[in-house]
Amino acid sequence: MKIHEIREIASIEDLKAKIKEEEKNLEELKFLLATRQLENTAKIRNTKRDIARMKTILTERERNIRINKKNTK
């Protein structure tokens, strides 16, 4: 999931629900890895990164911080 896709999620509640969904998905991937049924192990890394991106956006919204690329350049 790309950062612009995450930013399109409108409400904080929807974002929290998506985080929970991805965390559940991560648990399933770890189970598949443990039972040697997971073919693409990169899915675990990508899911962790997606969760981290979503939590970052959530924190920004909760603190009312907007990152403006023009100001950081």
N, C-alpha and C positions, 0 to 999 in steps of 0.2 A: 504494500500500500504506500503510495507516494504522499509526501507532505501536503500537497495541494488537495488531495482527496480527503485527507484527515481534516484540513481546515474547512472543507465544505460541509462537514457535519455541523448542523445548526446549533443544537443545544448542548449544554453541559451534560444533561441526563442521557442524551443519545450517545455522547462520547464515552461516558462511564459504562453504559451498556455494551458498547463495542469493545471496550477494554476487557470487560468480564468475559465476553464471547471469545476474544483472542486468547485470554489466559486459559480458558477451558480447552481451546484448540491446542495450546501448547502442552497441556497435560496429556492429551490424547497422543500427540506426537512423541512425547517422552515414553509413553507406554508402548507405542509401536516400536520405538528404538530399543527398548528393553527386551521386547519379544522378537527382535530381529525381523520385523515386518516392514520397517521403514526403508524405502529404497533411496529416497533423496534426503540425506541428513541436513542439507542446507536449509530445509524448511524450518528446522528448529531455530537456527540463527536468524533467519528472516522474520520469523514470528516474534522473537524476542526484540528485534529492532523495531518492528511495527508497534509493539506494546510500549516501548520506550518513547517512540515518536508521539504516540497518542497521549501518554502521561505528560510529556513536555507541553503539548498544546493545551491540555487540561490545566496544568499549572499556570500557564500564561493567561488563560481565560479567567481562572479564579483570582489571580492577582491583578487582573485588568491591564496586563502588559501586552503591547503590540510591538512586534519586532519589525522595524522598518529598514529594509536593506539600504535605502538611500542614506540613512543616518549613520550606518556602520561603515560606509565606504570612505 
